[in-house]
Structure formats: C-alpha cells, structure tokens
Amino acid sequence: MRAVIQRVSEAQVTVAGRTIGKIGDGLLILLGVAVGDSERDLRYLVEKTIHLRIFDDENGKMNRSLEDTGGSVLVVSQFTLLADCRKGRRPSFHGAAPPAEGEEMYRRYVAALRALGLNVATGEFGAMMQVSLCNCGPVTIILDSQADLA
C-alpha cells in the first residue's frame, strides 16, 4: 500500500460538483493499493498513519501525532500512486490492485481508522474526484508498505 499523507488545515473532495467529504485540521491521505498487499501492509499503514509525529507541539516542533491531536482524516483512493513510469511516456498501472481488491483494502483501511475513534471522511472509490486542500507547513509524507517492510 502506498500513501501520500499531507498535513492540512482543511481539505475536501467533490464528485460531480457535490462535496462528499470535508475536514478541518488533520490529514489528507491519498491511498493506493498494490497487487499483493496483505493484512500486514494494512496494519503497518494504519499504525504509521495514527502515530506519525507530524503535528506541532507547544514549541512548534513536530512531536504530536494524529492520535495526540484528535485531528480528522480525509481518505481518497488513488490507484495512480502505483504508476510505473520507467518505460515510455505512458504510465503503466500493472502494479495497482484490481478494482475489487483495491476497494476492499481501501474500505478496510478507512474502517480501521474509524475503529480507533478518528473522524474519517472519504472520497468515492472509482469516481472522478476533485480534491482541494490547504497543506499546512507544507508537510507531505510518503509511505510505502512494500518498500518499508521489505
């Protein structure tokens, strides 16, 4: 699983002109599911997501996690994070999980965050979405379970 995690002061996702997910302070997470991702990848990404110390403490240092701040999360599926651009000019997406598998892992990731008591908004899996955000910092972190757990 691959995630682009952005610390935001606000973020929202719209589909066909209708806002379907919106948060204030917290994290916007673009999530891609790879072929072969397992429960181990899911657990790793959930744990990293809630424990990453990327929020400022009282001294302005990044020492607080999402768990500490009680911030919100907006999770948007994005299979293009698995693009392979090494050959030619058109990205290959053969590394992305098939839609049914990708959606299942995406839903399980969202459910795991909610089970931890987080306020989680989502995009719409497979839809053409417009995502807007105000990146705070800016802080952007990339997590890749297959690379990190190798």
N, C-alpha and C positions, 0 to 999 in steps of 0.2 A: 504494500500500500504506500502511496506517496501522497504527502500533504504539503500544501503551501499554507502556512499559518501567518496571518497578518494581525498585529495588534491594532485595533480600531477604536475610534471614538463613536463611530456609527457605521452601519452597513445595511444594505437592503438588496433584495433580489426581486425582480419583476418578471412576469410572464404575460405576454400579450397586453402590456400596459397596466397590469394589475399587480400590486405589491403583494407578494405571498410570504415573505419573510423579512423581518426587520429587527435590528438590535441597536442598543446604545454601546456603552463601553464593553469591550470584550474582544473576542477573536472571530475573524472571518477565516474559515477553513475551506480551501478548495481541495477536494478529496478525489484521488484516482485509485482505482482498484486494478491490480495487475493479475495476469494469469498466474495461478499457483499461490495466490495469497491464502493464508490459513488463519485459524483461530489465534495462532501465535502472533501473526502480523497485526491482527485486530487488537489484541491485548496490549501489545507494545505501543501501538499508536494512541490508544485511549490513555494509557498511563503517561506517556510523554506529553500528550495534549494537556492534561489537567495539572501536571507537575512542572511544566516548563516555567522557570522563573524569568518572565519577560515583562512583568509589570513593576512600576516604580514603587519603592518603599518611601518612607518619610524623608529620606535623604536623597531622593532622586536616583537611586541605584536600582537596577533590575534585580530585585530579590524576592518578588512576590509572584505567586503562580495564580492561575485561574481559580484554583481551589481556594486560595487565600482571599482573593478579591471578590469572589461571587459574581464575576462578570458573566455576560451572556455569550452565546456562541451561535454563529450562522454557518451552517454546513452546506456547501454547494458541491454537487457531483461534477467532476471534470475529468473525463477519460483522456483528454488531450495532454494531461500531465505525463502520460505514458508514451508520448510521441517519440519515435526513433527518427532522428534527422541526419543520421550518419551518411546515408546514401541518397544521391539525387536531390531533388528540390521539393519533393512532396513527402511530408511526414508519413511514416508507417505507424499504424496503431496495433500491430500484431501483438504487442506486449500487454495491451489492455484486456482485462477480463471480458468475456462475452456479456452483453447487457443484463441477462437474468442473474448471472453470478455477481456482476458489479453492483446491481441494485440491492441484492440480498446483503452484501457486505456493507454497503452504504447505510442501509436501514439498521443493521446491527450496530454499526459504529454510533449512529445517532441515538439508538436505544440505550447503548452502554453509557453515553454521556448523560442522558436523561436520568438513568437509574442512579447516577451519582448525585442527583439533585440539581443539575445545571439547567438553566433556562436555555433551551436549544430551539432555534428557528431553522428552517430548511428551505432549499430551493425545490425544484420539481425534477426528479430524475428523468433524463432523456429529453427534457424540454429545451427550447431555445430561450435562454435567460439573459437578462441584462443585470449585471451586478455593479452596484456603486458602493464606494466606501471612502472613508477618511482614515488613511493609515496614520496611526499615531506614533511618531518618532522620527522617521518611519522605522518600524520593526517588522521584518519579514523573515521567517524561518522555514527552511525546507527539511522535511523529514521523509526518509525513505526506508521502510522497514526491511526490505530485502537487502539493501546495502548495509544498513546499520546492524542487522542481525547476522550477517554473513561471517 
